Amino acid sequence: MMQAGVMAGFLQVRVKSAYEAECAEAGGADQVLVVGTDGLSPVPEVVEKVRAASTVHLRVVLRLREERVTDGGEMTRLKGLAFSYHSAGADGFVFGFLNALSGIDQLACAELAGDEEWPWTFDRAIDAALDQDRAWADVRHLPRVDSVMTAGSAREVEQGIDRLIAQPGVGVPVIVSGGLLPEHVPWLVRAGLTRFGVDSTPVTTDSVRAWRRLIDEETRRASTR
């Protein structure tokens, strides 16, 4: 545990089952992100089982297809899933949409966010936006978005780390996610980025604990410089 006054890191772990959620919590995760097949939305029953197995903050992916665009019919289904997930114990959601011009689809995102109180994270759709400066400005104006997942590149952190280091502050908390490797963490923490999303396969208590230890050690070291 970090001492009072010392910068603390944040660890999000992607899980697909109650067992993985148990391992994530035991390893020290701050948040679990529940996904289904191919990283799309899971069935509500999985969320219910994850909630029963874990007490940490739980977010669920709202995404029904690989494409980053959406339409009215899909939006109806996504809204229904959001309420089902919330009833099953979800604390918040992860989603993000682009429009036909590869910019942020503010209308679709605001519609799915709705008037409810649940918080949400804009997903890595941000990395596929054509105009990055405009995209980040648009995301900052979305209702109740409290974080953005990014690799700094449409590919993975390995290709986007220079951009992440050069522009660590974008006005909304960033969760570095997408092919994150342990060797990336020290460089990112030195740039002021301390929130990380990992996809350990398989998710085990030991693998999550190793990430927890690394993030805490690097944030502690950075705070004493």
BELKA-V303147 format. One record per residue. N is the residue number from 1. RES is the residue in three letters. SS is DSSP state (helix for helix, strand for strand, loop for the rest). OMEGA is omega as a letter, one per 30 degrees, with the letter a starting at -180 (none if undefined). D_FIRST is the distance of its C-alpha to the first C-alpha in whole Angstrom. Layout:
N_RES_SS_OMEGA_D_FIRST ; N_RES_SS_OMEGA_D_FIRST
This chain:
1_MET_loop_a_0 ; 2_MET_loop_l_4 ; 3_GLN_loop_l_6 ; 4_ALA_loop_l_9 ; 5_GLY_loop_l_12 ; 6_VAL_loop_l_10 ; 7_MET_loop_a_11 ; 8_ALA_loop_l_9 ; 9_GLY_loop_a_10 ; 10_PHE_strand_a_12 ; 11_LEU_strand_l_13 ; 12_GLN_strand_a_16 ; 13_VAL_strand_l_18 ; 14_ARG_strand_a_22 ; 15_VAL_strand_l_23 ; 16_LYS_loop_a_27 ; 17_SER_loop_l_26 ; 18_ALA_helix_l_25 ; 19_TYR_helix_l_24 ; 20_GLU_helix_l_22 ; 21_ALA_helix_l_20 ; 22_GLU_helix_l_19 ; 23_CYS_helix_a_18 ; 24_ALA_helix_l_16 ; 25_GLU_helix_l_14 ; 26_ALA_helix_a_14 ; 27_GLY_helix_l_12 ; 28_GLY_loop_l_10 ; 29_ALA_loop_l_12 ; 30_ASP_loop_a_12 ; 31_GLN_strand_l_16 ; 32_VAL_strand_l_19 ; 33_LEU_strand_a_22 ; 34_VAL_strand_l_25 ; 35_VAL_loop_l_28 ; 36_GLY_loop_a_31 ; 37_THR_helix_l_34 ; 38_ASP_helix_l_34 ; 39_GLY_helix_l_31 ; 40_LEU_loop_a_33 ; 41_SER_loop_l_33 ; 42_PRO_loop_l_32 ; 43_VAL_loop_a_34 ; 44_PRO_helix_a_33 ; 45_GLU_helix_l_33 ; 46_VAL_helix_l_30 ; 47_VAL_helix_l_28 ; 48_GLU_helix_l_29 ; 49_LYS_helix_l_28 ; 50_VAL_helix_l_24 ; 51_ARG_helix_l_24 ; 52_ALA_helix_a_25 ; 53_ALA_helix_a_22 ; 54_SER_loop_l_19 ; 55_THR_loop_a_18 ; 56_VAL_loop_l_16 ; 57_HIS_strand_a_18 ; 58_LEU_strand_l_21 ; 59_ARG_strand_a_23 ; 60_VAL_strand_l_26 ; 61_VAL_strand_l_29 ; 62_LEU_loop_a_32 ; 63_ARG_loop_a_34 ; 64_LEU_loop_l_37 ; 65_ARG_loop_a_39 ; 66_GLU_loop_a_38 ; 67_GLU_loop_a_40 ; 68_ARG_loop_l_38 ; 69_VAL_loop_l_41 ; 70_THR_loop_l_42 ; 71_ASP_loop_a_45 ; 72_GLY_helix_a_46 ; 73_GLY_helix_l_46 ; 74_GLU_helix_a_43 ; 75_MET_helix_l_41 ; 76_THR_helix_l_42 ; 77_ARG_helix_a_41 ; 78_LEU_helix_l_37 ; 79_LYS_helix_l_38 ; 80_GLY_helix_l_39 ; 81_LEU_helix_a_36 ; 82_ALA_helix_l_33 ; 83_PHE_helix_l_34 ; 84_SER_helix_l_34 ; 85_TYR_helix_l_31 ; 86_HIS_helix_l_30 ; 87_SER_helix_a_32 ; 88_ALA_helix_l_30 ; 89_GLY_loop_l_27 ; 90_ALA_loop_l_26 ; 91_ASP_loop_a_24 ; 92_GLY_strand_a_25 ; 93_PHE_strand_l_27 ; 94_VAL_strand_l_27 ; 95_PHE_strand_l_31 ; 96_GLY_loop_a_33 ; 97_PHE_loop_l_36 ; 98_LEU_strand_l_39 ; 99_ASN_loop_a_43 ; 100_ALA_loop_l_46 ; 101_LEU_loop_a_45 ; 102_SER_loop_l_42 ; 103_GLY_loop_l_40 ; 104_ILE_strand_l_38 ; 105_ASP_loop_a_39 ; 106_GLN_helix_a_39 ; 107_LEU_helix_a_41 ; 108_ALA_helix_a_40 ; 109_CYS_helix_l_36 ; 110_ALA_helix_l_37 ; 111_GLU_helix_a_39 ; 112_LEU_helix_l_36 ; 113_ALA_helix_l_34 ; 114_GLY_loop_a_36 ; 115_ASP_loop_a_36 ; 116_GLU_loop_a_33 ; 117_GLU_loop_a_30 ; 118_TRP_loop_l_28 ; 119_PRO_strand_l_26 ; 120_TRP_strand_l_26 ; 121_THR_strand_l_25 ; 122_PHE_strand_a_28 ; 123_ASP_loop_a_28 ; 124_ARG_helix_l_30 ; 125_ALA_helix_l_33 ; 126_ILE_helix_a_32 ; 127_ASP_helix_a_33 ; 128_ALA_helix_a_36 ; 129_ALA_loop_a_37 ; 130_LEU_loop_l_40 ; 131_ASP_loop_a_40 ; 132_GLN_helix_a_36 ; 133_ASP_helix_l_36 ; 134_ARG_helix_a_38 ; 135_ALA_helix_a_36 ; 136_TRP_helix_l_33 ; 137_ALA_helix_l_35 ; 138_ASP_helix_a_36 ; 139_VAL_helix_a_32 ; 140_ARG_helix_a_31 ; 141_HIS_loop_l_34 ; 142_LEU_loop_a_33 ; 143_PRO_loop_l_32 ; 144_ARG_loop_l_29 ; 145_VAL_strand_a_28 ; 146_ASP_strand_l_24 ; 147_SER_strand_l_23 ; 148_VAL_strand_l_25 ; 149_MET_strand_a_25 ; 150_THR_strand_l_26 ; 151_ALA_loop_a_27 ; 152_GLY_loop_a_29 ; 153_SER_loop_l_32 ; 154_ALA_loop_l_34 ; 155_ARG_loop_a_33 ; 156_GLU_loop_a_30 ; 157_VAL_helix_l_27 ; 158_GLU_helix_a_29 ; 159_GLN_helix_a_32 ; 160_GLY_helix_a_30 ; 161_ILE_helix_l_27 ; 162_ASP_helix_l_30 ; 163_ARG_helix_l_30 ; 164_LEU_helix_a_27 ; 165_ILE_helix_a_26 ; 166_ALA_helix_a_29 ; 167_GLN_loop_a_29 ; 168_PRO_loop_a_25 ; 169_GLY_loop_a_26 ; 170_VAL_loop_l_28 ; 171_GLY_loop_l_27 ; 172_VAL_loop_a_25 ; 173_PRO_loop_a_22 ; 174_VAL_strand_l_22 ; 175_ILE_strand_a_20 ; 176_VAL_strand_a_21 ; 177_SER_strand_l_23 ; 178_GLY_loop_a_26 ; 179_GLY_loop_l_26 ; 180_LEU_loop_l_23 ; 181_LEU_loop_a_22 ; 182_PRO_helix_a_20 ; 183_GLU_helix_l_22 ; 184_HIS_helix_a_22 ; 185_VAL_helix_a_18 ; 186_PRO_helix_a_19 ; 187_TRP_helix_a_22 ; 188_LEU_helix_l_21 ; 189_VAL_helix_l_18 ; 190_ARG_helix_l_20 ; 191_ALA_loop_l_22 ; 192_GLY_loop_l_20 ; 193_LEU_loop_a_19 ; 194_THR_loop_a_15 ; 195_ARG_strand_a_16 ; 196_PHE_strand_l_17 ; 197_GLY_strand_a_19 ; 198_VAL_strand_l_20 ; 199_ASP_loop_l_22 ; 200_SER_loop_l_22 ; 201_THR_loop_f_25 ; 202_PRO_loop_l_25 ; 203_VAL_loop_l_21 ; 204_THR_loop_l_20 ; 205_THR_helix_a_17 ; 206_ASP_helix_a_17 ; 207_SER_helix_l_18 ; 208_VAL_helix_l_15 ; 209_ARG_helix_l_12 ; 210_ALA_helix_l_14 ; 211_TRP_helix_l_14 ; 212_ARG_helix_a_10 ; 213_ARG_helix_a_10 ; 214_LEU_helix_a_13 ; 215_ILE_helix_l_12 ; 216_ASP_helix_a_8 ; 217_GLU_helix_a_10 ; 218_GLU_helix_l_13 ; 219_THR_helix_l_12 ; 220_ARG_helix_a_11 ; 221_ARG_helix_a_14 ; 222_ALA_helix_a_16 ; 223_SER_helix_a_15 ; 224_THR_loop_a_16 ; 225_ARG_loop_none_19
